[in-house]
Amino acid sequence: MIEIKPSDLYYKYPKNHERRQLAKFSGLPDDEPFDRDDLYEVLPMFEHVMDALGTVEDVVLHKMEEVLDTMPGFVQTRSDVYKYLCEVMSDMLGLVYKK
């Protein structure tokens, strides 16, 4: 599994210290709500998507941050966010992801 550090990200994300110790996304299915404004939620999500896409390229990570920033509000659960990011990124970059 790829490991992403906060310094690898283009954008800065706030840290929700109150929710830091709660379980994070570890794969499908996961119907917990996703907080796109919490570093502790964003990092594991990006790691899983990058792993599914089979890439470690910074340009892909930064593009995924842009996609997350413009993601529709109706995409709310961790599972939905994961699927959305994998599908949009694979279409955008011509990559095939492991479903």
MMTF fields as JSON, N, C-alpha, C and O atoms, coordinates in Angstrom:
{
  "mmtfVersion": "1.0.0",
  "mmtfProducer": "UNKNOWN",
  "numBonds": 395,
  "numAtoms": 396,
  "numGroups": 99,
  "numChains": 1,
  "numModels": 1,
  "chainsPerModel": [1],
  "groupsPerChain": [99],
  "chainIdList": ["A"],
  "bondAtomList": [4, 2, 8, 6, 12, 10, 16, 14, 20, 18, 24, 22, 28, 26, 32, 30, 36, 34, 40, 38, 44, 42, 48, 46, 52, 50, 56, 54, 60, 58, 64, 62, 68, 66, 72, 70, 76, 74, 80, 78, 84, 82, 88, 86, 92, 90, 96, 94, 100, 98, 104, 102, 108, 106, 112, 110, 116, 114, 120, 118, 124, 122, 128, 126, 132, 130, 136, 134, 140, 138, 144, 142, 148, 146, 152, 150, 156, 154, 160, 158, 164, 162, 168, 166, 172, 170, 176, 174, 180, 178, 184, 182, 188, 186, 192, 190, 196, 194, 200, 198, 204, 202, 208, 206, 212, 210, 216, 214, 220, 218, 224, 222, 228, 226, 232, 230, 236, 234, 240, 238, 244, 242, 248, 246, 252, 250, 256, 254, 260, 258, 264, 262, 268, 266, 272, 270, 276, 274, 280, 278, 284, 282, 288, 286, 292, 290, 296, 294, 300, 298, 304, 302, 308, 306, 312, 310, 316, 314, 320, 318, 324, 322, 328, 326, 332, 330, 336, 334, 340, 338, 344, 342, 348, 346, 352, 350, 356, 354, 360, 358, 364, 362, 368, 366, 372, 370, 376, 374, 380, 378, 384, 382, 388, 386, 392, 390],
  "bondOrderList": [1, 1, 1, 1, 1, 1, 1, 1, 1, 1, 1, 1, 1, 1, 1, 1, 1, 1, 1, 1, 1, 1, 1, 1, 1, 1, 1, 1, 1, 1, 1, 1, 1, 1, 1, 1, 1, 1, 1, 1, 1, 1, 1, 1, 1, 1, 1, 1, 1, 1, 1, 1, 1, 1, 1, 1, 1, 1, 1, 1, 1, 1, 1, 1, 1, 1, 1, 1, 1, 1, 1, 1, 1, 1, 1, 1, 1, 1, 1, 1, 1, 1, 1, 1, 1, 1, 1, 1, 1, 1, 1, 1, 1, 1, 1, 1, 1, 1],
  "groupList": [{"groupName": "MET", "atomNameList": ["N", "CA", "C", "O"], "elementList": ["N", "C", "C", "O"], "formalChargeList": [0, 0, 0, 0], "bondAtomList": [1, 0, 2, 1, 3, 2], "bondOrderList": [1, 1, 2], "singleLetterCode": "M", "chemCompType": "L-PEPTIDE LINKING"}, {"groupName": "ILE", "atomNameList": ["N", "CA", "C", "O"], "elementList": ["N", "C", "C", "O"], "formalChargeList": [0, 0, 0, 0], "bondAtomList": [1, 0, 2, 1, 3, 2], "bondOrderList": [1, 1, 2], "singleLetterCode": "I", "chemCompType": "L-PEPTIDE LINKING"}, {"groupName": "GLU", "atomNameList": ["N", "CA", "C", "O"], "elementList": ["N", "C", "C", "O"], "formalChargeList": [0, 0, 0, 0], "bondAtomList": [1, 0, 2, 1, 3, 2], "bondOrderList": [1, 1, 2], "singleLetterCode": "E", "chemCompType": "L-PEPTIDE LINKING"}, {"groupName": "LYS", "atomNameList": ["N", "CA", "C", "O"], "elementList": ["N", "C", "C", "O"], "formalChargeList": [0, 0, 0, 0], "bondAtomList": [1, 0, 2, 1, 3, 2], "bondOrderList": [1, 1, 2], "singleLetterCode": "K", "chemCompType": "L-PEPTIDE LINKING"}, {"groupName": "PRO", "atomNameList": ["N", "CA", "C", "O"], "elementList": ["N", "C", "C", "O"], "formalChargeList": [0, 0, 0, 0], "bondAtomList": [1, 0, 2, 1, 3, 2], "bondOrderList": [1, 1, 2], "singleLetterCode": "P", "chemCompType": "L-PEPTIDE LINKING"}, {"groupName": "SER", "atomNameList": ["N", "CA", "C", "O"], "elementList": ["N", "C", "C", "O"], "formalChargeList": [0, 0, 0, 0], "bondAtomList": [1, 0, 2, 1, 3, 2], "bondOrderList": [1, 1, 2], "singleLetterCode": "S", "chemCompType": "L-PEPTIDE LINKING"}, {"groupName": "ASP", "atomNameList": ["N", "CA", "C", "O"], "elementList": ["N", "C", "C", "O"], "formalChargeList": [0, 0, 0, 0], "bondAtomList": [1, 0, 2, 1, 3, 2], "bondOrderList": [1, 1, 2], "singleLetterCode": "D", "chemCompType": "L-PEPTIDE LINKING"}, {"groupName": "LEU", "atomNameList": ["N", "CA", "C", "O"], "elementList": ["N", "C", "C", "O"], "formalChargeList": [0, 0, 0, 0], "bondAtomList": [1, 0, 2, 1, 3, 2], "bondOrderList": [1, 1, 2], "singleLetterCode": "L", "chemCompType": "L-PEPTIDE LINKING"}, {"groupName": "TYR", "atomNameList": ["N", "CA", "C", "O"], "elementList": ["N", "C", "C", "O"], "formalChargeList": [0, 0, 0, 0], "bondAtomList": [1, 0, 2, 1, 3, 2], "bondOrderList": [1, 1, 2], "singleLetterCode": "Y", "chemCompType": "L-PEPTIDE LINKING"}, {"groupName": "ASN", "atomNameList": ["N", "CA", "C", "O"], "elementList": ["N", "C", "C", "O"], "formalChargeList": [0, 0, 0, 0], "bondAtomList": [1, 0, 2, 1, 3, 2], "bondOrderList": [1, 1, 2], "singleLetterCode": "N", "chemCompType": "L-PEPTIDE LINKING"}, {"groupName": "HIS", "atomNameList": ["N", "CA", "C", "O"], "elementList": ["N", "C", "C", "O"], "formalChargeList": [0, 0, 0, 0], "bondAtomList": [1, 0, 2, 1, 3, 2], "bondOrderList": [1, 1, 2], "singleLetterCode": "H", "chemCompType": "L-PEPTIDE LINKING"}, {"groupName": "ARG", "atomNameList": ["N", "CA", "C", "O"], "elementList": ["N", "C", "C", "O"], "formalChargeList": [0, 0, 0, 0], "bondAtomList": [1, 0, 2, 1, 3, 2], "bondOrderList": [1, 1, 2], "singleLetterCode": "R", "chemCompType": "L-PEPTIDE LINKING"}, {"groupName": "GLN", "atomNameList": ["N", "CA", "C", "O"], "elementList": ["N", "C", "C", "O"], "formalChargeList": [0, 0, 0, 0], "bondAtomList": [1, 0, 2, 1, 3, 2], "bondOrderList": [1, 1, 2], "singleLetterCode": "Q", "chemCompType": "L-PEPTIDE LINKING"}, {"groupName": "ALA", "atomNameList": ["N", "CA", "C", "O"], "elementList": ["N", "C", "C", "O"], "formalChargeList": [0, 0, 0, 0], "bondAtomList": [1, 0, 2, 1, 3, 2], "bondOrderList": [1, 1, 2], "singleLetterCode": "A", "chemCompType": "L-PEPTIDE LINKING"}, {"groupName": "PHE", "atomNameList": ["N", "CA", "C", "O"], "elementList": ["N", "C", "C", "O"], "formalChargeList": [0, 0, 0, 0], "bondAtomList": [1, 0, 2, 1, 3, 2], "bondOrderList": [1, 1, 2], "singleLetterCode": "F", "chemCompType": "L-PEPTIDE LINKING"}, {"groupName": "GLY", "atomNameList": ["N", "CA", "C", "O"], "elementList": ["N", "C", "C", "O"], "formalChargeList": [0, 0, 0, 0], "bondAtomList": [1, 0, 2, 1, 3, 2], "bondOrderList": [1, 1, 2], "singleLetterCode": "G", "chemCompType": "PEPTIDE LINKING"}, {"groupName": "VAL", "atomNameList": ["N", "CA", "C", "O"], "elementList": ["N", "C", "C", "O"], "formalChargeList": [0, 0, 0, 0], "bondAtomList": [1, 0, 2, 1, 3, 2], "bondOrderList": [1, 1, 2], "singleLetterCode": "V", "chemCompType": "L-PEPTIDE LINKING"}, {"groupName": "THR", "atomNameList": ["N", "CA", "C", "O"], "elementList": ["N", "C", "C", "O"], "formalChargeList": [0, 0, 0, 0], "bondAtomList": [1, 0, 2, 1, 3, 2], "bondOrderList": [1, 1, 2], "singleLetterCode": "T", "chemCompType": "L-PEPTIDE LINKING"}, {"groupName": "CYS", "atomNameList": ["N", "CA", "C", "O"], "elementList": ["N", "C", "C", "O"], "formalChargeList": [0, 0, 0, 0], "bondAtomList": [1, 0, 2, 1, 3, 2], "bondOrderList": [1, 1, 2], "singleLetterCode": "C", "chemCompType": "L-PEPTIDE LINKING"}],
  "groupTypeList": [0, 1, 2, 1, 3, 4, 5, 6, 7, 8, 8, 3, 8, 4, 3, 9, 10, 2, 11, 11, 12, 7, 13, 3, 14, 5, 15, 7, 4, 6, 6, 2, 4, 14, 6, 11, 6, 6, 7, 8, 2, 16, 7, 4, 0, 14, 2, 10, 16, 0, 6, 13, 7, 15, 17, 16, 2, 6, 16, 16, 7, 10, 3, 0, 2, 2, 16, 7, 6, 17, 0, 4, 15, 14, 16, 12, 17, 11, 5, 6, 16, 8, 3, 8, 7, 18, 2, 16, 0, 5, 6, 0, 7, 15, 7, 16, 8, 3, 3],
  "groupIdList": [1, 2, 3, 4, 5, 6, 7, 8, 9, 10, 11, 12, 13, 14, 15, 16, 17, 18, 19, 20, 21, 22, 23, 24, 25, 26, 27, 28, 29, 30, 31, 32, 33, 34, 35, 36, 37, 38, 39, 40, 41, 42, 43, 44, 45, 46, 47, 48, 49, 50, 51, 52, 53, 54, 55, 56, 57, 58, 59, 60, 61, 62, 63, 64, 65, 66, 67, 68, 69, 70, 71, 72, 73, 74, 75, 76, 77, 78, 79, 80, 81, 82, 83, 84, 85, 86, 87, 88, 89, 90, 91, 92, 93, 94, 95, 96, 97, 98, 99],
  "secStructList": [7, 7, 7, 7, 7, 4, 4, 4, 7, 1, 1, 7, 7, 7, 7, 7, 4, 4, 4, 6, 6, 1, 7, 7, 7, 7, 1, 1, 7, 7, 7, 1, 5, 7, 7, 6, 6, 7, 2, 2, 2, 2, 2, 2, 2, 2, 2, 2, 2, 2, 2, 2, 2, 6, 7, 7, 7, 2, 2, 2, 2, 2, 2, 2, 2, 2, 2, 2, 2, 6, 7, 7, 6, 6, 7, 7, 5, 2, 2, 2, 2, 2, 2, 2, 2, 2, 2, 2, 2, 2, 2, 2, 2, 6, 7, 7, 7, 7, 7],
  "xCoordList": [0.855, 0.0, 0.889, 1.848, 0.561, 1.265, 1.05, -0.004, 2.036, 1.902, 2.052, 3.052, 1.046, 1.057, 1.237, 0.555, 2.153, 2.399, 1.719, 1.502, 1.384, 0.774, 1.621, 1.076, 2.932, 3.811, 3.728, 4.168, 3.172, 3.002, 1.823, 1.74, 0.925, -0.302, -0.06, 0.805, -0.822, -0.742, -1.483, -0.995, -2.671, -3.49, -3.201, -2.7, -3.519, -3.443, -4.854, -5.807, -4.975, -6.263, -6.257, -5.26, -7.377, -7.46, -7.441, -7.761, -7.069, -7.054, -8.192, -8.272, -9.062, -10.14, -9.639, -9.798, -9.038, -8.418, -9.433, -9.088, -10.665, -11.693, -11.985, -12.322, -11.859, -12.179, -10.934, -11.037, -9.766, -8.512, -8.408, -7.903, -8.877, -8.726, -9.801, -9.704, -10.811, -11.858, -11.33, -10.402, -11.932, -11.516, -11.669, -12.629, -10.715, -10.715, -11.033, -11.171, -11.145, -11.45, -10.369, -9.174, -10.828, -9.872, -10.303, -9.692, -11.344, -11.815, -13.327, -14.014, -13.819, -15.27, -15.803, -15.072, -17.015, -17.937, -17.64, -17.081, -18.006, -17.841, -18.873, -18.697, -19.937, -21.036, -20.929, -21.881, -19.766, -19.559, -19.445, -18.964, -19.885, -19.735, -18.264, -17.446, -17.943, -16.576, -16.47, -17.298, -15.446, -15.202, -14.049, -12.885, -14.374, -13.353, -12.488, -11.517, -12.823, -12.051, -11.273, -10.956, -10.961, -10.209, -9.018, -9.187, -7.829, -6.607, -6.61, -6.158, -7.123, -7.126, -8.084, -7.949, -9.027, -9.918, -9.337, -9.419, -8.754, -8.269, -7.071, -7.031, -6.113, -4.909, -5.205, -4.753, -5.952, -6.205, -7.033, -6.855, -7.93, -8.723, -7.815, -7.893, -6.958, -6.038, -5.097, -4.793, -4.635, -3.746, -4.44, -3.846, -5.686, -6.42, -6.7, -6.6, -7.05, -7.333, -6.053, -6.063, -4.961, -3.681, -3.267, -2.765, -3.481, -3.161, -4.026, -3.529, -5.32, -6.23, -5.861, -6.027, -5.359, -4.955, -3.565, -3.166, -2.842, -1.508, -0.491, 0.36, -0.579, 0.339, 0.823, 0.145, 2.01, 2.573, 2.969, 3.676, 2.521, 2.925, 2.258, 1.05, 3.075, 2.57, 1.523, 0.549, 1.704, 0.763, -0.627, -1.628, -0.701, -1.987, -2.603, -3.8, -1.787, -2.266, -2.824, -3.901, -2.103, -2.548, -3.808, -4.665, -3.92, -5.128, -6.312, -7.429, -6.064, -7.119, -7.602, -8.786, -6.693, -7.092, -8.048, -9.028, -7.771, -8.655, -10.031, -11.061, -10.035, -11.293, -12.085, -13.3, -11.414, -12.088, -12.704, -13.808, -11.979, -12.441, -13.711, -14.515, -13.895, -15.067, -16.098, -17.06, -15.896, -16.798, -18.194, -18.318, -19.24, -20.607, -20.932, -20.437, -21.753, -22.112, -22.894, -22.903, -23.562, -24.333, -23.45, -23.941, -22.165, -21.212, -20.743, -19.888, -21.304, -21.09, -20.436, -19.666, -20.71, -20.123, -18.702, -18.319, -17.948, -16.571, -16.56, -15.726, -17.481, -17.556, -17.836, -17.204, -18.788, -19.129, -17.972, -17.723, -17.266, -16.114, -15.027, -14.448, -14.75, -13.734, -14.075, -13.234, -15.304, -15.722, -15.669, -15.21, -16.139, -16.136, -14.718, -14.449, -13.813, -12.43, -11.772, -11.084, -11.982, -11.391, -11.909, -11.132, -13.201, -13.787, -13.379, -12.994, -13.462, -13.104, -11.625, -11.259, -10.782, -9.338, -8.954, -8.114, -9.559, -9.219, -9.669, -8.956, -10.845, -11.309, -10.412, -10.046, -10.061, -9.274, -7.861, -7.319, -7.277, -5.88, -5.686, -4.558, -6.78, -6.671, -6.083, -5.462, -6.279, -5.782, -6.902, -8.082, -6.531, -7.492, -7.306, -6.187, -8.411, -8.281, -8.853, -9.736, -8.311, -8.77, -10.036, -9.993, -11.157, -12.444, -12.549, -13.557],
  "yCoordList": [-1.187, 0.0, 1.235, 1.328, 2.162, 3.435, 4.236, 4.133, 5.021, 5.899, 7.343, 7.714, 8.146, 9.558, 10.376, 10.152, 11.315, 12.212, 13.55, 13.901, 14.292, 15.608, 16.508, 17.318, 16.373, 17.204, 16.834, 17.61, 15.66, 15.242, 15.945, 16.016, 16.455, 17.062, 18.482, 19.188, 18.886, 20.247, 21.214, 22.302, 20.795, 21.627, 21.285, 20.204, 22.21, 21.977, 21.68, 22.367, 20.66, 20.242, 20.401, 20.096, 20.882, 20.967, 19.573, 18.584, 19.51, 18.245, 18.275, 19.188, 17.285, 17.16, 16.259, 15.039, 16.863, 16.099, 15.269, 14.217, 15.728, 14.997, 13.639, 12.688, 13.543, 12.297, 11.509, 10.504, 11.964, 11.363, 9.869, 9.104, 9.454, 8.06, 7.125, 5.908, 7.676, 6.839, 6.088, 6.54, 4.946, 4.141, 4.947, 5.699, 4.782, 5.479, 4.48, 3.283, 4.979, 4.128, 3.055, 3.349, 1.803, 0.71, -0.201, -1.245, 0.186, -0.602, -0.677, -0.232, -1.247, -1.374, -2.572, -3.547, -2.54, -1.41, -0.548, -1.039, 0.705, 1.626, 2.742, 3.648, 2.661, 3.614, 4.79, 5.553, 4.935, 6.089, 7.347, 7.283, 8.486, 9.73, 10.107, 9.852, 10.712, 11.139, 12.639, 13.4, 13.067, 14.49, 14.931, 14.673, 15.589, 16.007, 17.143, 17.53, 17.679, 18.764, 18.311, 19.125, 17.026, 16.474, 15.679, 14.675, 16.134, 15.463, 13.984, 13.155, 13.648, 12.252, 11.379, 10.155, 11.959, 11.227, 11.183, 10.165, 12.293, 12.442, 11.521, 10.862, 11.473, 10.678, 9.204, 8.693, 8.49, 7.078, 6.88, 5.892, 7.816, 7.697, 7.804, 6.979, 8.816, 8.988, 7.796, 7.375, 7.247, 6.08, 4.897, 4.215, 4.654, 3.532, 3.746, 2.812, 4.966, 5.245, 5.126, 4.532, 5.681, 5.589, 4.124, 3.718, 3.342, 1.912, 1.214, 0.4, 1.532, 0.92, 1.316, 0.528, 2.544, 3.015, 2.507, 2.6, 1.978, 1.442, 2.512, 2.314, 3.653, 4.745, 5.394, 5.361, 5.981, 6.743, 8.148, 8.86, 8.541, 9.814, 10.996, 10.999, 12.003, 13.213, 13.915, 14.444, 13.93, 14.626, 14.002, 14.714, 12.703, 12.019, 12.395, 12.671, 12.406, 12.79, 14.208, 14.46, 15.12, 16.515, 16.699, 17.518, 15.956, 16.002, 15.448, 15.955, 14.413, 13.832, 14.835, 14.864, 15.642, 16.686, 17.67, 18.097, 18.027, 18.921, 18.278, 18.939, 16.994, 16.27, 16.23, 16.426, 15.98, 15.952, 17.317, 17.404, 18.37, 19.728, 20.079, 20.889, 19.48, 19.772, 18.636, 18.663, 17.655, 16.51, 16.971, 17.792, 16.457, 16.856, 16.527, 15.543, 17.348, 17.183, 15.929, 15.485, 15.339, 14.125, 12.894, 11.847, 12.996, 11.905, 12.058, 12.893, 11.248, 11.501, 10.375, 10.65, 9.125, 8.043, 7.751, 8.104, 7.114, 6.756, 5.85, 6.014, 4.899, 4.002, 4.779, 4.548, 5.701, 6.496, 7.392, 7.549, 7.98, 8.836, 8.003, 8.426, 6.828, 5.947, 5.585, 5.704, 5.147, 4.763, 5.961, 5.844, 7.101, 8.312, 8.688, 8.926, 8.74, 9.116, 8.113, 8.503, 6.826, 5.801, 5.916, 5.84, 6.097, 6.162, 7.432, 7.376, 8.581, 9.839, 9.86, 10.251, 9.444, 9.463, 8.471, 8.778, 7.296, 6.313, 6.806, 6.623, 7.431, 8.004, 9.149, 9.236, 10.015, 11.2, 10.848, 11.489, 9.832, 9.512, 8.266, 7.887, 7.645, 6.434, 5.266, 4.377, 5.267, 4.182, 3.192, 3.537, 1.979, 0.954, 0.708, 0.497, 0.735, 0.475, -0.879, -1.413, -1.424, -2.723, -2.505, -1.884, -3.002, -2.821, -3.741, -3.727],
  "zCoordList": [0.0, 0.0, 0.0, 0.766, -0.855, -0.955, 0.336, 0.964, 0.722, 1.88, 1.422, 0.807, 1.731, 1.361, 2.63, 3.63, 2.577, 3.703, 3.425, 2.266, 4.466, 4.247, 3.346, 2.596, 3.413, 2.576, 1.095, 0.246, 0.767, -0.628, -1.291, -2.517, -0.481, -0.997, -1.48, -0.962, -2.465, -2.985, -2.067, -1.761, -1.636, -0.749, 0.708, 1.017, 1.584, 3.023, 3.513, 3.147, 4.335, 4.866, 6.382, 7.036, 6.947, 8.401, 9.019, 8.36, 10.269, 11.009, 12.024, 12.847, 11.966, 12.933, 14.054, 14.001, 15.061, 16.151, 16.934, 17.474, 16.996, 17.737, 17.105, 17.811, 15.8, 15.094, 14.68, 13.978, 15.115, 14.669, 14.972, 14.15, 16.133, 16.554, 15.994, 16.153, 15.35, 14.772, 13.549, 12.879, 13.277, 12.114, 10.841, 10.677, 9.943, 8.653, 7.541, 7.79, 6.333, 5.183, 5.025, 4.988, 4.934, 4.739, 3.601, 3.37, 2.899, 1.766, 1.738, 2.658, 0.669, 0.473, 1.235, 1.413, 1.679, 1.754, 2.987, 3.968, 2.937, 4.062, 3.891, 3.077, 4.665, 4.541, 5.508, 5.671, 6.15, 7.025, 6.165, 5.034, 6.695, 5.933, 5.772, 6.656, 4.639, 4.346, 4.557, 4.059, 5.298, 5.538, 4.643, 4.948, 3.553, 2.591, 3.112, 2.46, 4.268, 4.867, 6.089, 6.957, 6.17, 7.303, 6.772, 6.08, 7.1, 6.647, 6.996, 6.206, 8.185, 8.634, 7.825, 7.843, 7.133, 6.232, 4.819, 4.131, 4.402, 3.033, 2.752, 1.713, 3.655, 3.41, 3.129, 2.104, 4.001, 3.692, 2.418, 1.705, 2.14, 0.911, -0.308, -1.219, -0.325, -1.445, -1.575, -2.691, -0.463, -0.515, -1.178, -2.013, -0.812, -1.402, -2.885, -3.681, -3.253, -4.668, -5.489, -6.567, -4.995, -5.724, -5.873, -6.921, -4.829, -4.891, -5.936, -6.713, -5.954, -6.935, -8.357, -9.288, -8.527, -9.853, -10.24, -11.401, -9.274, -9.542, -9.886, -10.753, -9.203, -9.497, -8.202, -7.176, -8.282, -7.164, -7.626, -6.913, -8.799, -9.385, -8.688, -8.451, -8.365, -7.712, -8.559, -8.023, -9.864, -10.745, -10.637, -10.718, -10.458, -10.299, -8.955, -8.87, -7.916, -6.591, -6.604, -6.064, -7.21, -7.232, -8.08, -7.749, -9.15, -9.974, -9.177, -9.284, -8.383, -7.57, -6.511, -6.175, -5.999, -5.055, -5.727, -5.116, -6.965, -7.714, -7.921, -7.787, -8.246, -8.451, -7.146, -7.155, -6.036, -4.739, -4.426, -3.889, -4.767, -4.49, -5.263, -4.8, -6.428, -7.258, -7.251, -8.018, -6.394, -6.318, -5.891, -4.983, -6.531, -6.171, -4.708, -4.158, -4.1, -2.704, -2.385, -1.237, -3.39, -3.13, -2.949, -2.528, -3.256, -3.03, -1.584, -1.29, -0.682, 0.736, 1.518, 2.438, 1.19, 1.98, 1.506, 0.39, 2.354, 1.978, 0.754, -0.137, 0.708, -0.456, -1.732, -2.762, -1.657, -2.834, -3.275, -4.47, -2.306, -2.624, -3.296, -4.296, -2.751, -3.32, -4.767, -5.658, -4.99, -6.34, -7.291, -8.427, -6.817, -7.635, -8.041, -9.219, -7.072, -7.383, -8.326, -9.269, -8.073, -8.941, -10.364, -11.316, -10.516, -11.857, -12.597, -13.766, -11.918, -12.572, -12.932, -14.04, -12.01, -12.264, -13.359, -14.204, -13.35, -14.387, -15.758, -16.745, -15.83, -17.102, -17.547, -18.72, -16.628, -16.933, -17.403, -18.304, -16.787, -17.048, -17.908, -18.224, -18.277, -19.09, -18.315, -18.898, -16.998, -16.153, -15.877, -15.949, -15.567, -15.193, -13.714, -13.248, -12.969, -11.545, -11.182, -11.853, -10.078, -9.571, -8.77, -7.708, -9.253, -8.546, -7.368, -6.662]
}
